[in-house]
Amino acid sequence: MKFDLSNTRIFIRPGITDLRISTDEILHLIKKIMNQDPLSGAVFLFCNKRKNILKAIWWDKTGFWVAQKKLEKHKWPWPNKREEVSEITTKQLTMLLTGIDFTQMHDELHFEKF
């Protein structure tokens, strides 16, 4: 199953999240801590203390999807500080899911003349 995220906002909660909490508790984090609407259709990402489990949750107009991936050998390149990043692009999500630390990438340069 594939999802088109091209027009979807993607938010991450930097730092540690206890992923043993219930879906309702995650929705509370989205609403009260991240100051976002969990019913907006945006994707919200969370990572555990060991940085080997990533959890995503999003609303699709009929209910919440919850997806989780556990890495057996490596760790997710996850930002630690809240001010590092909160909304990411689909390009950054792709980088994250392939193990690239998108928080360390260089800004793109656009030249009109060379």
C-alpha positions in Angstrom: 0.0 0.0 0.0 1.3 3.4 -0.9 0.2 6.8 0.2 0.6 10.1 -1.7 2.2 12.5 0.7 3.0 15.2 -1.9 0.4 17.6 -0.5 0.6 16.5 3.1 2.2 18.3 5.9 4.6 16.2 8.0 5.4 17.0 11.6 7.9 15.4 13.9 8.3 15.6 17.6 12.0 16.0 18.2 13.5 14.3 21.2 12.2 11.2 23.0 8.7 9.9 23.0 7.6 6.9 25.1 6.0 4.9 22.3 4.3 2.6 24.8 1.6 5.2 25.3 -1.9 4.7 23.7 -3.1 6.3 20.5 -5.3 8.6 22.6 -2.2 9.8 24.5 -0.3 10.4 21.2 -3.3 12.5 20.0 -3.1 14.5 23.2 0.6 15.1 22.5 -0.2 16.3 19.0 -2.9 18.7 20.3 -1.5 20.0 23.5 2.3 19.8 23.2 2.8 20.2 19.4 -0.1 22.6 19.1 -1.4 20.9 16.0 -4.8 19.5 14.9 -4.7 15.7 14.8 -7.7 15.7 12.4 -5.9 17.9 9.8 -4.7 15.0 7.7 -1.0 15.8 8.5 1.4 13.0 9.3 2.9 13.1 12.8 6.1 11.2 13.6 7.6 10.1 16.9 10.8 8.3 17.9 11.7 6.3 21.0 14.6 6.8 23.4 16.9 4.2 21.7 16.1 5.8 18.3 15.3 2.5 16.8 11.5 2.7 16.6 9.6 5.3 14.6 5.8 5.7 14.9 3.6 7.6 12.5 0.0 8.6 13.0 -2.4 10.4 10.6 -6.2 10.9 10.0 -7.7 9.8 6.7 -11.3 11.1 7.2 -12.5 7.8 8.5 -10.1 7.0 11.3 -6.5 7.2 12.5 -3.7 5.2 10.8 -0.9 4.2 13.1 2.3 2.8 11.6 5.5 1.7 13.3 8.9 0.6 12.1 11.6 -0.9 14.3 15.2 -1.0 13.0 17.0 -4.1 14.1 20.5 -2.8 13.6 20.7 0.9 13.1 19.2 4.1 14.6 17.0 6.8 13.1 18.8 10.2 12.6 16.4 11.9 14.9 16.8 15.6 16.1 17.0 16.0 19.9 16.0 19.6 20.5 12.6 21.0 19.8 14.0 24.0 18.0 15.9 21.9 15.5 12.8 21.1 13.4 9.1 20.5 13.7 7.8 20.4 10.2 9.6 18.5 7.5 9.2 18.1 3.7 8.5 14.9 1.9 12.1 15.0 0.6 13.3 15.2 4.3 11.0 12.3 5.2 12.5 10.2 2.4 16.0 11.0 3.7 15.0 10.1 7.2 13.5 6.8 6.2 16.7 5.9 4.3 18.9 6.8 7.3 20.2 10.2 6.1 20.3 13.0 8.8 18.3 15.7 7.0 19.0 18.2 9.9 22.7 18.3 8.7 22.0 18.9 5.0 23.1 22.1 3.3 20.6 24.6 2.1 20.1 24.6 -1.6 21.7 27.5 -3.4 19.9 29.2 -6.3 22.0 31.3 -8.7 20.7 33.6 -11.3 24.2 34.2 -12.8 27.4 32.2 -12.5 
